[in-house]
Amino acid sequence: MSATLLLARRNLGRNRVRLLASVGGVALALTLTLALDAIYAGVANQLTTYIDRAGADVWVSQAGVRNLHMVASWLPGSVTDAVRAVPGVAGVTPILYSTDTIAARDERAVAYVIGLPADAAIGGPWSVVKGADRVGRGEIIIDRGFARRAGVSIGDSVIVLGAEARIVGLSDGTASLLNSVAFVSFDDFRAMRGGAPVVSYVLVKVAPGASPEAVAAAIERQVPSVTAQSKTDFSAQERRLVMDMSADVISIMNVIGFVVGLAVVAITVYVATLARRREYGVLKALGARNSALYRVVLGQAVLSVALGFVVALAFTGLLVLVLPLAGVGLELSISAASLAKVGLFALVIAGLAAILPVRQVSSLDPAVVFRRGVAI
């Protein structure tokens, strides 16, 4: 460890109360910033949970339909066989889809309602924590968070698509701030929608070694009046649309939280440095060069931010683990980009805040320091 960092560490550790206040203030500010970043990233991930986890490599929809949210896609049932015949397609699963309200007792929630064939290979719930993972006539699988809020469980009934369905399974990871995903029988869904021989989407598994993008292009060439997209493209379209429509408030909150967090870091480091100004004045009087003073101050700022960042990361990690257990449908996601952004900006702001009070000391004449001291 260099002499500068050693001196900076000793100065920080000399007054433990002051150290705790400094590191604690930085930690709380960075926790706010990291948590808001994690919420923003988590919401973005949740927007495409069903698309990402349904198991399809390619999504086939009505011509011009490129996402799920707030759209209607209707295809003739014969499209399923036409897609199955395209080279590179290993399997297909037709689904019916609609956005609807699920009602149970006094609780109501918006949900993506998915109608699944009895033999569906993909498209169903990926994590069932209780009950069955398949639905039959008159049955439904709902998110366990909604079930908890509504006070219902296996064997109870809910109202969906204008009819009653009995809960046979509770899924996990199928809810977000905007909606959840519920699964009903394909035949029930069709009957509730008038019995027309149509499907909403065809979910495609491609053959081993085949490119989803190439298979999607082949489907569009060979099957008329459809749009086919790889899972990656379909997910990107969904995320872009929903984020443009509903994430403005979250984005604004994230920016405000980031600015407030950095402001608190700046104030905390500034006050902590100001409190040690007399010590820096003594160093100046003893012959320390201005460059040495700046190195010591910057070293203390870096150590304070580093310690606060570690504590903030621990707090945020704890939130990531605990918050999903609260059943609020909110997921937190800590990304490397967020860590780098928060850490870098915090160091820059802390460095600037620490240098300001020391500039006053560096301009003092050593004789003045010995005669009067340095005012705090």
QUILINDA-V847898 format. One record per run of one state. SS is the DSSP state (H for helix, E for strand, L for the rest). FROM is the first residue (numbers start at 0). TO is the last residue. Records with the same first field share a line. If there is no record, write none. Layout:
# QUILINDA-V847898
SS = FROM-TO, FROM-TO
This chain:
# QUILINDA-V847898
L = 0-1, 14-14, 46-47, 53-56, 62-73, 76-77, 84-87, 104-105, 116-126, 131-137, 150-155, 160-161, 171-173, 175-178, 192-196, 199-199, 206-210, 222-224, 246-246, 275-275, 285-288, 326-334, 362-364, 372-375
H = 2-13, 15-45, 48-52, 78-83, 143-149, 185-191, 211-221, 230-245, 247-274, 276-284, 289-325, 335-361, 365-371
E = 57-61, 74-75, 88-103, 106-115, 127-130, 138-142, 156-159, 162-170, 174-174, 179-184, 197-198, 200-205, 225-229
